[in-house]
Amino acid sequence: MEKLLNNKIALVTGGASGIGRACAFALVEEGASVAVCDRNEEAGTRVVDEITSRDGDAMFCAMDVAAVDSVNAGIDAVIARYGRINCAFNNAGVAGDDRFIADTTDAEWEKIIGINLTGVWSCLRREIQEMLPRGGGTIVNTASVAGLVGWRGGAAYSATKHAVVGLTKSAALEYARHNIRVNAVCPGVIETPMAAVLQQDTGGLRERLLRKHPQGRFGQAEEIAEAVVWLFSDRSSFTNGHTLTIDGGYTAR
Ligand SMILES: NC(=O)c1ccc[n+]([C@@H]2O[C@H](COP(=O)([O-])OP(=O)(O)OC[C@H]3O[C@@H](n4cnc5c(N)ncnc54)[C@H](O)[C@@H]3O)[C@@H](O)[C@H]2O)c1
């Protein structure tokens, strides 16, 4: 069967772990070459080594999405190696400290805004600049169910994810005529290293969150990767500015 992303060059931020890692493998499986961009060089290089050991094509790109110079240098390296970017998954992100607003420091707020919002902004802008002269491309941003509803104990996180939804819709409106589609995925709780804290939880948080997922379980990173592959492919050619919830029914209530 024809692969969905043959000859495509894909960039994945946060590609060293969790959702980004699963996505990197899924993209290669569909024929893409992948730039695994992350601030964790050791884990990112392991992902690339694993892909190349299976005859896939990938490169590691050291990138701190919170630093615009690092984003630009990283994307320069991807262009130097592959000459273009067809698909970009702006996915790197961090969770907060699980504190209410009155107990949240400015430093914590700035850290989350810097990575989850400014990081997506800097990547998105540069990717669009690269795609425009080359006839277009597709972009997917990782928001969250916390980008659609509030999150007790995660106001800063939720604010960044709501903002990512706004950036996604605005970018889709601005560049639809330039053959650039921009969509977002909104995962529910996914069992990745970010959610590992739930495995050790004894205070009832895990149970409370499970009850919010009508399917009675958390999601797997591969279930998000499936959606990202589809959003990158021509099979979703009329899907634009969309926020795709992949949450086991969390936001259906
Ligand atoms: N796991 C969940 O339950 C869940 C739910 C909804 C949304 N999300 C979102 O999905 C995305 C991926 O999360 P995950 O669960 O795979 O987490 P993860 O912790 O497994 O992976 C995140 C990756 O991002 C990288 N990263 C963090 N800060 C970075 C920076 N400044 N520059 C470059 N790379 C950086 C980390 O090194 C790591 O490899 C995040 O945006 C997160 O907010 C996760």
The ligand as a MOL file (V3000), in Angstrom:
LIG
                    3D

  0  0  0     0  0            999 V3000
M  V30 BEGIN CTAB
M  V30 COUNTS 44 48 0 0 0
M  V30 BEGIN ATOM
M  V30 1 N 0.8790 13.4580 28.5400 0
M  V30 2 C -0.2780 14.0650 28.6480 0
M  V30 3 O -1.1680 13.6590 29.4280 0
M  V30 4 C -0.5820 15.2600 27.7720 0
M  V30 5 C -1.9120 15.6580 27.6520 0
M  V30 6 C -2.2260 16.7620 26.8510 0
M  V30 7 C -1.2210 17.4450 26.1950 0
M  V30 8 N 0.0690 17.0330 26.3560 0 CHG=1
M  V30 9 C 1.0880 17.8040 25.6510 0
M  V30 10 O 1.7890 16.9400 24.7770 0
M  V30 11 C 3.1000 17.4470 24.5630 0
M  V30 12 C 4.1060 16.3470 24.7500 0
M  V30 13 O 4.0010 15.8810 26.0780 0
M  V30 14 P 4.4300 14.4050 26.5280 0
M  V30 15 O 3.3320 13.8810 27.3540 0
M  V30 16 O 4.9250 13.6400 25.3580 0 CHG=-1
M  V30 17 O 5.6240 14.7970 27.5180 0
M  V30 18 P 7.1140 14.2330 27.6850 0
M  V30 19 O 7.6080 14.8690 28.9210 0
M  V30 20 O 7.1240 12.7490 27.5590 0
M  V30 21 O 7.8780 14.8300 26.4130 0
M  V30 22 C 8.0840 16.2060 26.2620 0
M  V30 23 C 9.3570 16.4210 25.4640 0
M  V30 24 O 9.5000 17.8370 25.2710 0
M  V30 25 C 10.8620 18.1600 25.4940 0
M  V30 26 N 10.9690 19.5540 25.9160 0
M  V30 27 C 10.5210 20.1340 27.0530 0
M  V30 28 N 10.8700 21.4150 27.0940 0
M  V30 29 C 11.5640 21.6700 25.9380 0
M  V30 30 C 12.1900 22.8160 25.4030 0
M  V30 31 N 12.2150 23.9830 26.0730 0
M  V30 32 N 12.7770 22.7160 24.1940 0
M  V30 33 C 12.7970 21.5560 23.5220 0
M  V30 34 N 12.2420 20.4210 23.9920 0
M  V30 35 C 11.6220 20.4920 25.1860 0
M  V30 36 C 11.3080 17.2140 26.6060 0
M  V30 37 O 12.7210 17.1030 26.6410 0
M  V30 38 C 10.6150 15.9420 26.1840 0
M  V30 39 O 11.4100 15.1810 25.2970 0
M  V30 40 C 3.2570 18.6370 25.5190 0
M  V30 41 O 3.0330 19.8330 24.8160 0
M  V30 42 C 2.1490 18.4130 26.5230 0
M  V30 43 O 1.7280 19.6120 27.1240 0
M  V30 44 C 0.4080 15.9640 27.1080 0
M  V30 END ATOM
M  V30 BEGIN BOND
M  V30 1 1 1 2
M  V30 2 2 2 3
M  V30 3 1 2 4
M  V30 4 1 4 5
M  V30 5 2 4 44
M  V30 6 2 5 6
M  V30 7 1 6 7
M  V30 8 2 7 8
M  V30 9 1 8 9
M  V30 10 1 8 44
M  V30 11 1 9 10
M  V30 12 1 9 42
M  V30 13 1 10 11
M  V30 14 1 11 12
M  V30 15 1 11 40
M  V30 16 1 12 13
M  V30 17 1 13 14
M  V30 18 2 14 15
M  V30 19 1 14 16
M  V30 20 1 14 17
M  V30 21 1 17 18
M  V30 22 2 18 19
M  V30 23 1 18 20
M  V30 24 1 18 21
M  V30 25 1 21 22
M  V30 26 1 22 23
M  V30 27 1 23 24
M  V30 28 1 23 38
M  V30 29 1 24 25
M  V30 30 1 25 26
M  V30 31 1 25 36
M  V30 32 1 26 27
M  V30 33 1 26 35
M  V30 34 2 27 28
M  V30 35 1 28 29
M  V30 36 1 29 30
M  V30 37 2 29 35
M  V30 38 1 30 31
M  V30 39 2 30 32
M  V30 40 1 32 33
M  V30 41 2 33 34
M  V30 42 1 34 35
M  V30 43 1 36 37
M  V30 44 1 36 38
M  V30 45 1 38 39
M  V30 46 1 40 41
M  V30 47 1 40 42
M  V30 48 1 42 43
M  V30 END BOND
M  V30 END CTAB
M  END
